[in-house]
Amino acid sequence: MEEKTNVPDAFADNPLFLEVMAEALAIQDRFSAEPIYAKTGKGYLKSVGVEELQALKTAKKSKLGDTTQ
């Protein structure tokens, strides 16, 4: 019989896994289950507002070196 491995131990040194997990934990509180779907886990992601989108666009433009608006 094959031994089961602990997933966190298997990916503890994987930088991509750590980055994805950190981002998932950062947005975890924004998920909201619909009352009628609470038992199934279906729901939606609450918006944090326009500021988040503006910050993402600004960061992307600065990475690309684009200074036009």
N, C-alpha and C positions, 0 to 999 in steps of 0.2 A: 504494500500500500504506500502511495506517495505521500510524503510529509507536506502538510500545508505550511505556507510561508506567510509571515505577517506582512501585509501590503506596505505599511509605513517603513518597515525595515528594508524591504526590497527596493524602495524608491527614495530612501533617505538621502542619497548622494546625487540624485538626478535633478539638475537645476531646472529643467522644464517642468517637472512634476511639482517642485517647490514653488515655482512662480505661479503656476495654474492654481495650486491649492491656496496660496496667499490671496490671489484675486478672488477666488470663490468664497473664501471666508470674509473678505472685505465687503462683498455685496450680499451676503447671506441674510442680513436683516431687512433687505429690500424686497424679498419674496413674500408675497401675501397670498394665502389660500382663499379661494372663493368659498363662502359659507356652505353652498350646496355641494362643493367638491372637497370639503375639508378631509374626508376620509380617504379620498383617492390621491390627494397631493396635487391636484390641478389648481392652477392659480395664475398669477401674473407677477411681473417685476415692477415695483413702484418706481416712478421717475424721481430723480433727485433734482431735476430742473434743467434749465437751459445752460446754467453755468458749467455743468459737467461737459456738455457737448462743445461749448466754446473753448474750454480748456483743452479738450482732445484735438480740436481743429488747430488751435494755436501750436500745440506741441508737434503735431504732424507737419505743419508748415515750417516750423523752426528746424525740424530734422531734415527737411528737403531743401532748406535754404531759401524758401519762397517768402518774400516780404510783401507781396501784393495782397490786398484785401479782397 
